[in-house]
C-alpha cells in the first residue's frame, strides 16, 4: 500500500473534500483478499511489537481522531488483536474532568504516554483541544485559562505547542503516528441508523451524536486547519478512507507495520560474558537429574 498517498505532506494545504475520498479503496477491490492481508498484518505487528519490547529504546504512540461512527474502536480492535497486551495500552479520552481542567491541556495525555518498548494508542487525544473546543467556543470559555490567553491567536499558538510537544517526544524515542478516519456524512448517517435499528447497538448511540452532525462543516474546517498546521516530518498525519471498514483496518495496519519496520529494530545482542553464563546455566540444567 502506498502510505505516502494517504499522508498529509508537511507544509502542504489540503482540502478534505477535494483531496481525500472517504470511499477510496486504492487498488484493493477484493474484500476477502484484504481480510487475508489484514490477518498477515496482525502477525507482522505481533512480531514487531515483540522486538520493540525487547529492544526497549523506542515507544510507539498511535493517535486516532475521527467524527463519530468512523470506526475508531473497531479499527483498534481488529488491527491490534494479535498484540501482546503486556506491550500495548489504549486510552480513550472523553470530556476533561475537574482535575484535568486544572492542568494544561496536554497534561492528561502526557501522563498516559507509552513507556519504552510499548505501543500506546490514544482514542482521541489532545487534538480535541483544537477541534471540539474550536467548534464549541463555550468549551474554551469555561476552561480555567487567564482571559488574555483566550484570544483569537490561541489556535495558532496551540498548533505550535503541539508541534513542539511531538517533536520533543520523537527526539526522545517516541515514534508518533496520527490517523484521521475520514468517514463521509452519508456513511455516518447510515451507521447511526444501524445503531438505532439494532437493539444490541443502541448503547453506542447518544442523542447528542445527531446534534453534532449539524456542525459537520465546522468540524471539517477545523480538521483541515489541524492537518495543514500539524502534519510534520516528526509526526505526520494520515487521512484514512473510512467508508469501507475493511480497507480502513488494512490501511492502518499496513502503515503501523511499515513504521515499525523503518526503525530497523533487532533483538538485543548478548555479550560474550552473558553467552558463557548461558552455557554454564545450560550445563547445570542438563545435569540436574543425572546421578552424582
PyMOL commands that set and color helices and strands:
alter all, ss='L'
color gray80, all
select helices_A, chain A and resi 3-6+16-19+31-55+72-80+85-87+98-101+107-110+126-130+132-135+137-141+147-149+154-171+185-197+199-204+207-213+216-230+245-262+272-286
alter helices_A, ss='H'
color red, helices_A
select strands_A, chain A and resi 59-66+88-92+119-123+174-182+237-241
alter strands_A, ss='S'
color yellow, strands_A
deselect
rebuild
show_as cartoon
